[in-house]
Amino acid sequence: MKRILGVLLSMILILSFAACGSDSKGSGDSSLTIKEGTLMVGMEIGYPPMEYLDADGVTPIGFDVEVAYALGEKLGLEVELVDTAWDGIFSSLDSNRYDCIISSVSINESRQQNYNLTNPYVANKIVIVTMRDSGITSPDDLAGLRVATQTETTADEYVRELQNGGLEIGDYFVYDQVIQCFDELLLGRIDAVVVDSVVATYYIGSDSDKIEVVWESSETEPLGICLKKGNDELTALIEEAIDTLYADGTIGALAEKHFGSNLSEGVR
């Protein structure tokens, strides 16, 4: 009986040490990212100048794209971009399709309650874009008119707040992609587009003789990088890397390149 008990005790000890060794190895090999060695980044690659496809129709380019790659370099990680429609971009983060969202995510109270958001890396404003000489100069002038935004953006939230506050907009249209809003404006099917200032600058571009920004919000709307709530360790590493990119002038240079001015100045 003693011998049997001794054998059993030895087996228990061996299994215990094996289990401890297994836990230690798993902890040492674990990765902060979903795919080890790779930062997977969700973005809607159809939102110029932030993220869109080059003329070849294949290569992603834009401000957020370059920020993502610069961030990956600082972190010592490869970067994999995951193209995701905006109306599903947060739910896809929740379901672990990628580690973070770098896609013009405005920092607001609701998102801060539900996600980890870094400090801002660039500033933004909500603007109204119309055809030239439209006579529209403020949100109040949208009463009775046809207005468009991209669905589930902060511009969309802003228009709905105007409506909830009593502004009677004639017809309100929300589109899956922001380019649809500008197409409708140029075709005369709507009167105004409510959109991010960083995007308005791009779309006005060669059509500056036809369309213009007629109003912008007085407060800036800073943009941050979004991670799952509780993913604090990776958030801290990304925050530190952004600080470095901000301090060494990388973010400022990218802003000048894509927006024509340093929209990151003063956000950190």
Secondary structure, DSSP 8 states (H G I E B T S, - for coil): -HHHHHHHHHHHHHHHHHHHHHHHHHHHH--SSSBTTEEEEEE-S-BTTTBEE-TTSSSEESHHHHHHHHHHHHHT-EEEEEE--GGGHHHHHHTTS-SEEEEEEE--HHHHHHEEE---SB---EEEEEETT----SGGGGBTSEEEEETTSHHHHHHHHHHHTT--BSEEEEESSHHHHHHHHHTTS-SEEEEEHHHHHHHHGGGTTTEEEEEE-SS---EEEEEETT-HHHHHHHHHHHHHHHHTTHHHHHHHHHHSS-TTTT--
